[in-house]
Amino acid sequence: MRMKNELRAVIALALAGCGLAGCGSTPPPPVIAHGVALHEPLVSPRPFGSADTAFGLDALGAWCRSDPRANLVLSPSSLASGLGMAYLGSRGATAQAMGSVLHLPTASGQALEAGLQARSAALRGLGGPGVTVTATDQVWADPTLDTLHSYLNAVATGYGAGVAQVPLLSKPDQAVQQIDQAIATATHGLIPQLLDPGSLQDIGWVLTDALYLKAAWATPFQASQTEPGSFTTAAGQQVSAQFMEGGPYVSASAGGWTAVWLPYANGRLAMMALLPPAGPGGCALPTAAQLGTLTTTLAAGGKAGPVLSREISLPKVNLQDKVSMRTLLSGLGMGVAFTTAADFSALSPQACCIGLVEHAATLQVGEKGTVASAATAVGVVAAAGRSGPPPVIFDRPYLMVVTDRTTGEPLFMARVTNPTQP
């Protein structure tokens, strides 16, 4: 309650200053407050990287099966962060379903928060010469709702996320504008609109993640060697694409898949381009185990398995997608989180269920390197009767008893059938 009152006081001062300064129609930036982030014991983030990989393959496979001829781009990292913040507010069967779909390696408690903290630190530490990586996590809450301090501490510990109060329930379209502005800034304008007007009706909390990457290749492709070539689409049509020629690069194979390792300038980050086995099309994807084997082999430069040094011909691409993930996630087994049977009591006693999961991603691959962005918004519905259980409404004949609390002696009794009459 103290944090809530302090937030209101700071926001009131900010709004008063806005009035004196004569603010325009653009809403002022929200005030951000943070829970207490615990410094957890140092653990390896690798199990969470494996979990996000398995979840990403599941999501990409389900999405591909719904539209097998379309280009698709998503960020398993961003989706896992947005949904992971929701997971920290879940309990019971809801937590079990979400944890299973997300492939979380630990179920609850300090071990989970320590792993998430290590994951966040590793992600935010990917930058370096020629490489920019930023990850931003945020909780947006309506000021009339009570967000548990224990939840705010958990998202601060695991994701470095703060809480911003915006009028989600009273002025949802203003909240949409404020959230979209923050996402656009965090993604350097690559995702100008994640949420649409009218999309936040009855939403009391929005959990967002924004990811931005700009990375130069360790060895850039020469633009003079980029040439048109034939590409066979998923529909079996022949199209002309611009192919970048370069190499040699480290290559490995597993389960019929051929993977090529394209390192970025800082030496830590790389792109793995994977060619599926020859044969029927469809939604071919490697298993998480196959992808893990290829990653380990290529990253080790042949120390963990056989590799070849090969030239490559890789098309330039400029992909972008925006999708509602609710149906897809329900199909993967997270359905309970979207129903009134959901339990998000660790977020707030006033939280009902997940109302929306919006995701957008972009990916540009060219001769100099890669520019990519992603954003995820998870909206949690505010339950009806926000102050607790629904009120008891005496709108039909009722009784009244005046009782001695010590002895139980009924001093008066009355039955009311029409309160407008004596």
C-alpha positions in Angstrom: 0.0 0.0 0.0 2.9 2.3 0.8 4.4 1.8 -2.6 1.0 2.4 -4.2 0.5 5.7 -2.3 4.1 6.9 -3.2 3.5 6.1 -6.9 0.2 8.1 -6.8 2.0 11.1 -5.2 4.8 11.1 -7.7 2.4 10.7 -10.6 0.2 13.6 -9.2 3.2 15.9 -9.1 4.2 14.9 -12.7 0.7 15.6 -13.9 0.5 18.9 -12.1 3.8 19.9 -13.7 2.4 18.9 -17.1 -0.6 21.2 -16.5 1.6 24.2 -15.6 3.8 23.6 -18.7 0.9 23.2 -21.0 1.3 19.6 -22.3 -0.1 18.7 -25.7 -2.3 15.8 -26.6 0.5 13.3 -26.3 0.2 11.6 -22.8 3.2 12.3 -20.5 5.6 9.4 -20.0 4.5 7.2 -17.1 6.5 7.2 -13.8 8.4 3.9 -13.3 8.8 2.3 -9.9 10.7 -0.9 -9.1 10.3 -3.7 -6.7 13.2 -5.0 -4.7 15.5 -7.0 -6.9 17.3 -9.7 -5.0 20.8 -10.6 -5.9 20.5 -14.4 -6.5 23.3 -16.9 -6.4 25.1 -17.1 -9.8 23.8 -19.9 -11.9 24.1 -20.9 -15.5 21.6 -19.4 -18.0 22.1 -22.3 -20.4 19.0 -24.3 -19.2 16.9 -21.3 -20.0 18.4 -20.9 -23.4 17.5 -24.6 -24.1 14.0 -24.0 -22.7 13.5 -20.9 -25.0 14.8 -22.9 -28.0 12.3 -25.7 -27.4 9.5 -23.3 -26.9 10.4 -21.3 -30.0 10.5 -24.5 -32.1 7.0 -25.4 -30.8 5.6 -22.0 -31.5 7.2 -21.7 -35.0 5.9 -25.2 -35.9 2.4 -24.5 -34.7 2.4 -21.1 -36.6 3.8 -22.7 -39.7 1.2 -25.5 -39.7 -1.5 -22.8 -39.7 0.1 -21.0 -42.7 2.7 -23.2 -44.3 3.4 -20.9 -47.3 4.0 -17.7 -45.4 7.3 -16.1 -44.3 7.4 -16.2 -40.5 9.5 -14.4 -37.9 9.2 -14.4 -34.2 11.4 -14.0 -31.1 11.4 -16.9 -28.7 13.3 -14.8 -26.3 10.8 -11.9 -26.3 7.8 -14.2 -26.1 9.3 -16.2 -23.3 10.1 -13.0 -21.4 6.5 -11.6 -21.7 4.9 -14.9 -20.8 7.5 -15.6 -18.2 6.5 -12.4 -16.3 2.9 -13.7 -16.4 4.1 -17.1 -15.2 5.6 -15.5 -12.1 2.1 -14.3 -11.2 0.4 -17.7 -11.8 -0.3 -20.5 -9.4 -1.6 -24.1 -9.4 -2.8 -25.6 -12.7 -2.2 -22.4 -14.5 1.4 -22.3 -13.5 1.8 -26.0 -14.5 0.4 -25.4 -17.9 2.4 -22.3 -18.6 5.6 -23.9 -17.2 5.1 -26.9 -19.5 4.6 -24.9 -22.6 7.5 -22.6 -21.8 9.7 -25.7 -21.0 10.8 -24.0 -17.8 13.7 -26.0 -16.2 12.7 -25.0 -12.7 9.2 -24.7 -11.4 9.2 -22.1 -8.7 11.0 -20.3 -5.9 14.5 -18.9 -5.7 16.0 -21.3 -8.2 13.6 -20.0 -10.9 14.3 -16.4 -10.1 18.1 -17.0 -10.0 17.9 -18.7 -13.4 15.8 -15.9 -14.9 18.2 -13.3 -13.5 21.2 -15.1 -15.1 19.2 -15.3 -18.4 18.4 -11.6 -18.3 22.0 -10.7 -17.5 23.4 -12.8 -20.3 21.0 -11.3 -22.8 21.8 -7.8 -21.8 25.5 -8.6 -21.9 25.6 -9.5 -25.6 26.6 -6.1 -26.9 30.1 -5.2 -27.9 32.0 -3.7 -30.8 29.8 -3.8 -33.9 26.9 -5.3 -31.9 24.0 -3.6 -30.1 21.5 -5.7 -28.1 18.9 -4.1 -25.8 16.2 -5.9 -23.9 13.5 -4.0 -22.1 10.9 -5.6 -19.8 8.0 -3.7 -18.2 4.9 -4.2 -16.1 2.1 -1.7 -16.9 -0.7 -1.6 -14.2 -3.9 0.3 -13.8 -3.6 2.6 -10.7 -6.9 1.4 -9.2 -5.6 -2.2 -8.9 -3.4 -3.7 -6.2 -0.3 -5.4 -7.6 1.3 -7.6 -5.0 4.7 -6.4 -3.7 6.0 -10.0 -3.8 5.2 -10.1 -7.6 6.9 -6.8 -8.2 10.0 -8.1 -6.4 9.9 -11.3 -8.5 9.8 -9.5 -11.9 12.4 -7.0 -10.7 14.7 -9.9 -9.7 14.1 -12.1 -12.8 13.7 -9.5 -15.5 14.8 -6.2 -14.1 11.2 -5.0 -14.8 9.6 -2.0 -13.1 5.9 -1.0 -12.9 4.4 1.9 -14.7 0.9 3.1 -13.8 -1.3 3.9 -16.8 -5.1 4.2 -17.1 -5.7 0.8 -18.5 -9.3 0.6 -17.3 -10.5 4.2 -17.5 -8.7 5.3 -20.6 -7.5 2.2 -22.4 -6.7 3.9 -25.7 -4.5 6.4 -23.9 -2.7 3.4 -22.3 -2.3 1.8 -25.8 -0.7 5.0 -27.0 1.7 5.1 -24.0 2.7 1.4 -24.3 3.2 1.7 -28.1 5.4 4.8 -27.7 7.6 2.9 -25.2 7.8 -0.1 -27.6 8.6 2.1 -30.6 11.4 3.8 -28.6 12.9 0.5 -27.4 12.9 -1.0 -30.9 14.3 2.1 -32.6 11.1 2.6 -34.5 11.0 -0.8 -36.1 7.8 -1.7 -34.3 5.8 1.5 -34.2 2.5 -0.2 -33.1 2.2 -3.4 -31.2 -1.2 -2.8 -29.7 -4.3 -1.6 -31.6 -6.9 0.9 -30.3 -9.6 -0.9 -28.5 -7.5 -3.9 -27.7 -7.2 -3.3 -24.0 -10.8 -3.4 -22.9 -11.0 -4.9 -19.3 -7.2 -5.4 -19.2 -5.7 -4.4 -15.9 -2.1 -5.3 -16.5 0.1 -5.5 -19.6 3.5 -7.2 -19.4 5.8 -6.2 -22.2 9.2 -7.2 -23.6 11.1 -5.3 -26.3 14.2 -6.6 -28.0 16.5 -4.8 -30.4 19.5 -6.1 -32.3 21.9 -4.5 -34.7 24.9 -6.6 -35.5 27.7 -6.4 -38.1 29.0 -9.6 -39.6 32.6 -10.5 -38.5 33.2 -10.8 -42.2 30.8 -8.7 -44.3 29.5 -9.9 -47.6 30.7 -7.9 -50.6 27.8 -6.1 -52.2 29.5 -6.5 -55.6 29.1 -10.3 -55.3 25.4 -10.1 -54.6 23.5 -11.5 -57.6 20.0 -12.5 -58.5 19.2 -16.2 -58.4 16.2 -18.6 -58.5 14.4 -19.5 -55.3 11.7 -22.2 -55.0 8.9 -21.0 -52.7 6.9 -23.2 -50.3 4.1 -23.1 -53.0 6.6 -24.6 -55.5 6.9 -21.4 -57.5 10.2 -20.0 -58.9 11.0 -16.5 -57.9 14.1 -14.3 -58.3 15.9 -13.4 -55.1 19.1 -11.4 -54.3 21.8 -13.9 -53.1 24.8 -12.9 -51.1 27.9 -14.9 -51.9 30.6 -15.5 -49.3 32.7 -17.8 -47.2 34.2 -20.1 -46.3 32.0 -20.6 -43.2 31.9 -23.5 -40.7 29.2 -26.0 -41.5 27.9 -29.1 -39.9 25.1 -31.6 -40.4 22.6 -33.5 -38.1 19.5 -35.4 -38.9 19.6 -34.4 -42.6 19.9 -30.7 -41.6 22.8 -28.6 -42.9 23.8 -25.7 -40.7 26.2 -22.8 -41.4 27.6 -20.6 -38.7 27.8 -16.9 -39.5 29.5 -15.0 -36.7 28.9 -11.4 -35.8 31.6 -8.8 -35.0 31.8 -9.4 -31.3 32.6 -13.1 -31.6 29.9 -14.1 -29.1 26.8 -13.8 -31.2 26.2 -15.7 -34.5 23.5 -16.6 -36.9 22.9 -20.2 -37.7 21.4 -20.7 -41.2 19.8 -24.2 -41.5 18.8 -26.0 -44.7 16.3 -28.8 -44.3 16.7 -32.3 -45.7 15.7 -32.6 -49.4 12.2 -34.0 -49.9 8.6 -33.0 -49.4 8.1 -29.4 -48.1 5.6 -28.7 -45.3 6.7 -27.4 -41.9 10.0 -29.2 -41.5 11.8 -28.2 -38.3 14.8 -29.8 -36.5 14.1 -31.2 -33.1 15.4 -29.3 -30.1 18.0 -32.0 -29.6 19.2 -31.7 -33.2 19.4 -28.0 -33.0 21.3 -28.3 -29.7 23.8 -30.7 -31.3 24.3 -28.3 -34.3 24.8 -25.3 -32.1 27.3 -27.0 -29.9 29.2 -28.4 -32.8 29.4 -25.1 -34.7 30.1 -22.9 -31.7 33.0 -25.2 -30.8 34.5 -24.9 -34.3 34.7 -28.7 -34.8 35.9 -29.7 -31.3 32.5 -31.2 -30.5 31.9 -32.9 -33.9 32.8 -32.9 -37.6 32.5 -29.7 -39.5 33.3 -28.5 -43.0 34.5 -25.2 -44.4 32.0 -24.2 -47.1 31.1 -21.3 -49.3 27.5 -20.2 -49.1 24.8 -18.4 -51.1 22.3 -16.7 -48.8 19.3 -14.6 -49.9 18.9 -11.1 -48.5 15.7 -10.8 -46.6 13.5 -8.2 -44.9 10.9 -9.9 -42.8 8.2 -8.5 -40.5 5.3 -10.1 -38.7 2.6 -9.2 -36.2 0.4 -11.9 -34.7 -2.0 -12.6 -31.9 -0.6 -15.7 -30.1 -3.6 -16.6 -28.0 -5.0 -19.4 -30.3 -1.5 -20.8 -30.9 -0.6 -20.9 -27.2 -3.9 -22.5 -26.3 -3.2 -25.2 -28.9 0.2 -25.8 -27.3 -1.4 -26.5 -23.9 -1.7 -23.1 -22.2 -5.4 -22.8 -22.7 -6.3 -22.6 -19.0 -4.4 -19.4 -18.7 -7.0 -17.7 -21.0 -10.1 -18.8 -19.1 -11.8 -17.7 -15.9 -10.4 -20.9 -14.3 -6.9 -19.3 -14.5 -5.1 -18.5 -11.2 -2.9 -15.4 -11.3 -3.3 -14.7 -7.6 0.5 -14.3 -7.2 0.2 -11.2 -9.4 -2.9 -9.7 -7.7 -6.1 -11.0 -6.0 -7.9 -8.9 -8.6 -6.2 -10.6 -11.6 -8.4 -13.0 -13.7 -6.7 -14.4 -16.7 -4.7 -13.6 -19.8 -6.8 -11.7 -22.3 -4.2 -11.2 -25.1 -0.7 -12.1 -26.2 0.4 -9.8 -29.0 3.8 -10.4 -30.7 5.6 -8.5 -33.5 9.1 -9.1 -35.0 11.3 -7.8 -37.8 14.4 -9.3 -39.3 16.6 -7.7 -42.0 19.6 -9.6 -43.3 22.0 -7.9 -45.7 25.6 -7.7 -46.7 26.7 -5.6 -43.6 24.9 -7.6 -41.0 21.5 -8.0 -39.3 19.0 -5.6 -37.8 16.1 -7.1 -35.9 13.5 -6.2 -33.3 10.7 -7.9 -31.4 8.1 -7.0 -28.9 5.6 -8.9 -26.9 2.6 -7.7 -24.8 0.7 -10.0 -22.4 -2.5 -8.5 -21.2 -4.0 -9.8 -17.9 -7.7 -9.2 -17.4 -8.9 -7.5 -14.2 -11.6 -9.6 -12.5 -15.0 -8.1 -12.0 -15.5 -6.8 -8.5 -12.0 -5.5 -8.2 -12.1 -4.9 -4.5 -12.6 -8.6 -3.7 -15.5 -11.1 -3.8 -18.7 -9.8 -5.5 -21.0 -7.7 -3.2 -24.0 -9.2 -1.6 -27.0 -7.4 -2.9 -30.2 -7.5 -0.8 -32.6 -7.1 -3.8 -35.2 -9.7 -2.6 -37.0 -10.4 0.7 -34.4 -10.9 3.5 -34.1 -11.2 7.3 -32.3 -9.1 9.9 -31.3 -10.3 13.3 -30.0 -8.1 16.2 -27.9 -10.5 18.3 -25.9 -10.5 21.4 -22.4 -11.6 20.2 -21.6 -13.2 23.5 -24.7 -15.3 24.2 -26.2 -15.4 20.8 -29.5 -14.0 22.2 -31.6 -12.6 19.4 -32.9 -9.2 20.5 -34.7 -8.4 17.3 -35.6 -10.2 14.1 -37.1 -8.8 11.0 -38.1 -10.0 7.5 -38.1 -7.3 4.9 -40.3 -7.8 1.9 -40.7 -4.2 0.8 -38.2 -1.7 2.1 -40.2 1.2 0.8 -43.0 0.6 3.3 -43.1 0.7 7.1 
